[in-house]
Amino acid sequence: MGRSSRGHPKDAQKIVRSEPLPRLPRPRLGAVTSALEVKRCVAGKLVLLLDHREVGASKEHTLKGAMFSELQKRLGLAVEARSLPLGDVLWIWRNEVTGEELVSGWIVERKTFADLSSSICDGRYDEQKGRLLEAPNLRGVIFLVEGNAPLFGVEDGAPKSSRGFGQRLGPRLSEKALATSATNTQLISGFNVLHSASIPHSVSLLVALHNALARDTGDLQGVSYQDFAERTQKHGQRRVFEAFGRMLRMVPGCGAEATEAMVDEFQTPQGFAAALRDSSDAELLARLKQRGGRVTQPLLQHCRRLYCGA
């Protein structure tokens, strides 16, 4: 598949109707974990894999099922559901003779506006971008933001959410903040950001991307799907760190540096709760100061109320 610029499909300008992709340098994808064997695929068939890790009865699960059905109507057997180690959509080349699967190098992380807001607030957004940057042999990463609100060019003046207990537990960022985050993802992280208005629009974007990739049959190569999955799979201890970090980010006044310092020092929520019970604020502040985190006494008081009921 030809490209108009490095790391972008040739048909990118046709795919994006509202906000054309700027010509950006390709991010340093796979810079940390790139030592996997790159193989060639003979007689390859392009398959779109849609993540189905979340199985349930919520509205989001129903919408994900609707997306899968619509993709199958448009692409037929070239669409499969699978529990993906990373991302929501991943393309593979499958050898129709041997069955070997190679990762094409393109991956999509899909988010609604509500999910984008919550993932920024609880730290998942930065964690996901870090894992995508470290993933081996990726050629392009796309953040697909879905919703009928504007994503780019939003000005100040959006109404602010009211304060209250529920707002602290489920924070929502303003449209201006989401627009800034999307721009930073595109200009600083180097990822592509697409905005779709609805699930049918998202399906059309994915079908167009699939067809553009399918036309690139001259040099089918990539790392094996099994190697890719093993390299990008989260490990148990890492999950504990991430969950602990997300909990801390929900505490009023707990920024990224304070969260990192507390996760490094206490490792788990249980360890942090024990330290809060057994140590004074002065002792905890002294320990955390050595970690370089901006932890204040009011923040520790919030944590005591959350973890110890004090």
RODO-2510 file (C-alpha; in nm, 4 decimals, decimal comma):
residues 310
     n   res          X          Y          Z
     1     m     0,0000     0,0000     0,0000
     2     g     0,1459     0,3319    -0,1041
     3     r     0,1734     0,6188     0,1393
     4     s     0,1466     0,9909     0,1024
     5     s     0,3681     1,0336     0,4069
     6     r     0,5622     0,8080     0,6308
     7     g     0,3386     0,6084     0,8642
     8     h     0,0053     0,7093     0,6997
     9     p    -0,2134     0,5167     0,4510
    10     k    -0,2314     0,6549     0,1004
    11     d    -0,6076     0,6982     0,1334
    12     a    -0,5940     0,8746     0,4702
    13     q    -0,7190     1,2024     0,3256
    14     k    -1,0222     1,0238     0,1777
    15     i    -1,0963     0,8400     0,4999
    16     v    -1,1075     1,1440     0,7278
    17     r    -1,3888     1,3744     0,6285
    18     s    -1,3870     1,6344     0,9051
    19     e    -1,0275     1,6780     1,0245
    20     p    -0,7572     1,5754     0,7712
    21     l    -0,4496     1,4140     0,9182
    22     p    -0,1435     1,6390     0,9179
    23     r     0,1751     1,5027     0,7698
    24     l     0,3606     1,3953     1,0782
    25     p     0,6847     1,2023     1,1254
    26     r     0,6308     0,8407     1,2205
    27     p     0,6577     0,7898     1,5994
    28     r     0,9398     0,5814     1,7378
    29     l     0,7182     0,2774     1,7549
    30     g     0,8781    -0,0392     1,8851
    31     a     1,1882     0,1473     1,9993
    32     v     1,2069    -0,0470     2,3266
    33     t     1,0937    -0,3941     2,2188
    34     s     1,2019    -0,4378     1,8584
    35     a     1,4179    -0,7512     1,8774
    36     l     1,1589    -0,9910     1,7329
    37     e     1,2061    -1,1773     1,4062
    38     v     1,0336    -1,0122     1,1101
    39     k     0,8950    -1,2750     0,8726
    40     r     0,7502    -1,2659     0,5227
    41     c     0,4041    -1,3944     0,4404
    42     v     0,3349    -1,5784     0,1145
    43     a    -0,0249    -1,6078    -0,0096
    44     g    -0,1422    -1,3856     0,2734
    45     k    -0,5007    -1,2857     0,3507
    46     l    -0,5672    -0,9665     0,5459
    47     v    -0,7881    -1,0196     0,8523
    48     l    -0,9337    -0,7494     1,0783
    49     l    -0,9351    -0,8619     1,4424
    50     l    -1,1847    -0,6876     1,6731
    51     d    -1,1248    -0,7168     2,0458
    52     h    -1,3987    -0,8913     2,2437
    53     r    -1,2392    -0,9158     2,5897
    54     e    -1,5306    -0,7339     2,7471
    55     v    -1,8319    -0,9635     2,7259
    56     g    -2,1458    -0,8572     2,9088
    57     a    -2,4801    -0,6860     2,8838
    58     s    -2,3907    -0,3190     2,9177
    59     k    -2,4633    -0,0591     2,6520
    60     e    -2,0982    -0,0556     2,5423
    61     h    -2,0949    -0,4334     2,4947
    62     t    -2,4124    -0,4106     2,2871
    63     l    -2,2565    -0,1383     2,0737
    64     k    -1,9401    -0,3425     2,0273
    65     g    -2,1525    -0,6360     1,9088
    66     a    -2,3291    -0,4048     1,6647
    67     m    -1,9929    -0,2889     1,5287
    68     f    -1,8796    -0,6498     1,4785
    69     s    -2,2020    -0,7345     1,2929
    70     e    -2,1718    -0,4306     1,0667
    71     l    -1,8064    -0,5046     0,9899
    72     q    -1,8949    -0,8628     0,8982
    73     k    -2,1669    -0,7374     0,6638
    74     r    -1,9111    -0,5169     0,4882
    75     l    -1,6025    -0,7410     0,4972
    76     g    -1,7399    -1,0922     0,5471
    77     l    -1,4950    -1,3573     0,6665
    78     a    -1,2133    -1,1005     0,6752
    79     v    -1,3407    -0,9953     1,0217
    80     e    -1,2904    -1,2009     1,3382
    81     a    -1,3440    -1,1397     1,7100
    82     r    -1,0528    -1,2191     1,9409
    83     s    -0,9176    -1,1252     2,2826
    84     l    -0,6400    -0,8876     2,1803
    85     p    -0,3369    -0,8179     2,4018
    86     l    -0,3345    -0,4527     2,2946
    87     g    -0,5745    -0,2198     2,1176
    88     d    -0,9310    -0,2663     1,9962
    89     v    -0,8622    -0,3395     1,6281
    90     l    -0,5561    -0,5121     1,4838
    91     w    -0,4848    -0,6307     1,1303
    92     i    -0,2949    -0,9508     1,0578
    93     w    -0,1737    -1,1265     0,7448
    94     r    -0,2691    -1,4947     0,7549
    95     n    -0,0866    -1,7477     0,5367
    96     e    -0,3701    -1,9378     0,3714
    97     v    -0,1500    -2,2455     0,3314
    98     t     0,0214    -2,2773     0,6711
    99     g    -0,2149    -2,0672     0,8848
   100     e     0,0726    -1,8575     1,0228
   101     e    -0,0344    -1,5092     1,1337
   102     l     0,1814    -1,1973     1,1046
   103     v     0,0921    -0,8584     1,2532
   104     s     0,0496    -0,6079     0,9698
   105     g     0,1758    -0,3193     1,1831
   106     w    -0,1467    -0,1160     1,2095
   107     i    -0,3538    -0,0957     1,5283
   108     v    -0,6568     0,1057     1,6432
   109     e    -0,7493     0,2147     1,9963
   110     r    -1,1191     0,3121     1,9948
   111     k    -1,2645     0,5449     2,2586
   112     t    -1,5939     0,7203     2,3101
   113     f    -1,5761     1,0742     2,4498
   114     a    -1,6784     0,9442     2,7936
   115     d    -1,4132     0,6712     2,7870
   116     l    -1,1466     0,9154     2,6683
   117     s    -1,2311     1,1485     2,9563
   118     s    -1,2261     0,8778     3,2242
   119     s    -0,9080     0,7158     3,0899
   120     i    -0,7243     1,0498     3,1036
   121     c    -0,8421     1,1092     3,4606
   122     d    -0,7446     0,7655     3,5928
   123     g    -0,4139     0,7316     3,4065
   124     r    -0,5124     0,4558     3,1606
   125     y    -0,4651     0,6890     2,8641
   126     d    -0,0950     0,7515     2,9317
   127     e    -0,0415     0,3833     3,0140
   128     q    -0,2001     0,2769     2,6836
   129     k     0,0105     0,5214     2,4839
   130     g     0,3241     0,3914     2,6561
   131     r     0,2403     0,0295     2,5729
   132     l     0,1681     0,1216     2,2111
   133     l     0,5025     0,3008     2,1787
   134     e     0,6796    -0,0080     2,3157
   135     a     0,4911    -0,2617     2,1017
   136     p     0,7166    -0,4348     1,8458
   137     n     0,7112    -0,3600     1,4728
   138     l     0,4103    -0,1263     1,4601
   139     r     0,3928     0,0960     1,1524
   140     g     0,0950     0,3055     1,2545
   141     v    -0,1206     0,3684     1,5620
   142     i    -0,4676     0,5216     1,5340
   143     f    -0,6750     0,6628     1,8189
   144     l    -1,0361     0,6548     1,6969
   145     v    -1,2469     0,8928     1,9078
   146     e    -1,6196     0,8345     1,8642
   147     g    -1,8977     1,0813     1,9417
   148     n    -2,1019     1,3615     1,7886
   149     a    -1,9289     1,6408     1,9834
   150     p    -1,6448     1,8390     1,8193
   151     l    -1,2946     1,7072     1,8888
   152     f    -1,0600     1,9627     1,7313
   153     g    -1,0708     2,3415     1,7419
   154     v    -1,2786     2,3607     2,0613
   155     e    -1,2589     2,6984     2,2349
   156     d    -1,2952     2,7923     2,6000
   157     g    -1,6428     2,8489     2,7377
   158     a    -1,7810     2,4947     2,7627
   159     p    -2,0029     2,4558     3,0711
   160     k    -1,8233     2,3137     3,3727
   161     s    -1,9509     2,0089     3,5571
   162     s    -2,1097     2,0682     3,8948
   163     r    -1,9164     1,9613     4,1992
   164     g    -2,0158     1,6800     4,4288
   165     f    -1,9331     1,3317     4,5472
   166     g    -2,0434     1,1694     4,2221
   167     q    -1,8411     1,4152     4,0154
   168     r    -1,5247     1,3268     4,2054
   169     l    -1,5818     0,9547     4,1515
   170     g    -1,6679     0,9961     3,7846
   171     p    -1,4885     1,3066     3,6566
   172     r    -1,5613     1,4399     3,3088
   173     l    -1,3192     1,6666     3,1294
   174     s    -1,4354     1,9681     2,9332
   175     e    -1,4498     1,9583     2,5535
   176     k    -1,1534     2,1992     2,5461
   177     a    -0,9457     1,9610     2,7625
   178     l    -1,0332     1,6637     2,5406
   179     a    -0,9421     1,8634     2,2301
   180     t    -0,6060     1,9544     2,3836
   181     s    -0,5387     1,5912     2,4728
   182     a    -0,6220     1,4748     2,1198
   183     t    -0,3924     1,7377     1,9705
   184     n    -0,1082     1,6377     2,2044
   185     t    -0,1562     1,2719     2,1104
   186     q    -0,1232     1,3638     1,7439
   187     l     0,1553     1,6211     1,7599
   188     i     0,3636     1,4976     2,0557
   189     s     0,3104     1,1207     2,0680
   190     g     0,3000     1,1086     1,6874
   191     f    -0,0108     0,8891     1,6709
   192     n    -0,2929     0,9381     1,4213
   193     v    -0,6193     1,0673     1,5704
   194     l    -0,9431     1,0082     1,3799
   195     h    -1,2819     1,1441     1,4852
   196     s    -1,6009     0,9601     1,3952
   197     a    -1,9535     1,0775     1,4721
   198     s    -2,1109     0,7356     1,5300
   199     i    -2,0638     0,3586     1,5084
   200     p    -2,1678     0,3497     1,1395
   201     h    -1,9097     0,6216     1,0707
   202     s    -1,6458     0,4219     1,2643
   203     v    -1,7325     0,1106     1,0623
   204     s    -1,6876     0,3055     0,7376
   205     l    -1,3473     0,4310     0,8548
   206     l    -1,2328     0,0797     0,9500
   207     v    -1,3550    -0,0663     0,6200
   208     a    -1,1698     0,2051     0,4260
   209     l    -0,8520     0,1390     0,6263
   210     h    -0,8897    -0,2362     0,5712
   211     n    -0,9283    -0,1952     0,1951
   212     a    -0,6307     0,0404     0,1777
   213     l    -0,4134    -0,2101     0,3669
   214     a    -0,5401    -0,5012     0,1547
   215     r    -0,4108    -0,3314    -0,1606
   216     d    -0,0566    -0,3386    -0,0209
   217     t     0,0336    -0,6884    -0,1412
   218     g     0,3874    -0,6224    -0,2572
   219     d     0,5760    -0,6841     0,0679
   220     l     0,3755    -0,8776     0,3269
   221     q     0,5857    -0,9015     0,6402
   222     g     0,5671    -0,8592     1,0156
   223     v     0,6299    -1,0266     1,3490
   224     s     0,4253    -1,3345     1,4350
   225     y     0,1006    -1,2701     1,6184
   226     q     0,2051    -1,5112     1,8945
   227     d     0,5319    -1,3242     1,9547
   228     f     0,3488    -0,9908     1,9452
   229     a     0,0896    -1,1106     2,1971
   230     e     0,3521    -1,2465     2,4363
   231     r     0,5575    -0,9259     2,4197
   232     t     0,2645    -0,6891     2,4737
   233     q     0,0623    -0,8920     2,7256
   234     k     0,0279    -0,7266     3,0663
   235     h     0,1723    -0,9177     3,3591
   236     g     0,0057    -0,9633     3,6976
   237     q     0,2314    -0,7332     3,8995
   238     r     0,2035    -0,4635     3,6374
   239     r    -0,1759    -0,4870     3,6611
   240     v    -0,1553    -0,4284     4,0373
   241     f     0,0620    -0,1187     3,9856
   242     e    -0,1759     0,0168     3,7207
   243     a    -0,4868    -0,0435     3,9313
   244     f    -0,3220     0,1226     4,2327
   245     g    -0,2184     0,4181     4,0184
   246     r    -0,5694     0,4607     3,8785
   247     m    -0,7131     0,4574     4,2311
   248     l    -0,4721     0,7297     4,3401
   249     r    -0,5474     0,9486     4,0379
   250     m    -0,9102     0,9624     4,1518
   251     v    -0,8048     1,1253     4,4813
   252     p    -0,8465     1,5067     4,4696
   253     g    -0,5092     1,6759     4,4221
   254     c    -0,3177     1,3597     4,3293
   255     g    -0,1292     1,4383     4,0102
   256     a     0,0938     1,2221     3,7951
   257     e     0,4166     1,2864     3,9910
   258     a     0,2538     1,2209     4,3293
   259     t     0,0930     0,9030     4,1961
   260     e     0,4225     0,7735     4,0596
   261     a     0,6014     0,8427     4,3888
   262     m     0,3375     0,6632     4,5984
   263     v     0,3178     0,3614     4,3656
   264     d     0,6987     0,3323     4,3663
   265     e     0,7160     0,3586     4,7457
   266     f     0,4207     0,1445     4,8557
   267     q     0,3641    -0,0891     4,5562
   268     t     0,0070    -0,1949     4,6488
   269     p    -0,3072    -0,0433     4,8058
   270     q    -0,2588    -0,2777     5,1027
   271     g     0,0969    -0,1561     5,1556
   272     f    -0,0145     0,2051     5,1334
   273     a    -0,3003     0,1524     5,3813
   274     a    -0,0597    -0,0111     5,6288
   275     a     0,1821     0,2818     5,5973
   276     l    -0,1008     0,5297     5,6565
   277     r    -0,2017     0,3439     5,9732
   278     d     0,1495     0,3025     6,1098
   279     s     0,3181     0,6315     6,0150
   280     s     0,2641     1,0008     6,0746
   281     d     0,2184     1,2526     5,7961
   282     a     0,5685     1,3878     5,8605
   283     e     0,7218     1,0402     5,8247
   284     l     0,5318     0,9679     5,5041
   285     l     0,6173     1,3056     5,3530
   286     a     0,9861     1,2458     5,4278
   287     r     0,9758     0,9043     5,2571
   288     l     0,7922     1,0347     4,9529
   289     k     1,0173     1,3388     4,9208
   290     q     1,3031     1,0990     4,8459
   291     r     1,0961     0,9672     4,5532
   292     g     1,0668     1,3172     4,4099
   293     g     0,6876     1,3245     4,4169
   294     r     0,4858     1,6381     4,4916
   295     v     0,2876     1,4954     4,7820
   296     t     0,1277     1,7387     5,0274
   297     q    -0,0251     1,6976     5,3710
   298     p    -0,3790     1,7748     5,2430
   299     l    -0,3348     1,4978     4,9858
   300     l    -0,2337     1,2521     5,2590
   301     q    -0,5426     1,3522     5,4556
   302     h    -0,7601     1,2700     5,1545
   303     c    -0,5823     0,9340     5,1288
   304     r    -0,6363     0,8604     5,4982
   305     r    -1,0088     0,9179     5,4588
   306     l    -1,0191     0,6926     5,1536
   307     y    -0,8006     0,4050     5,2749
   308     c    -0,8448     0,4180     5,6519
   309     g    -1,1794     0,5888     5,7025
   310     a    -1,0047     0,8509     5,9160
***
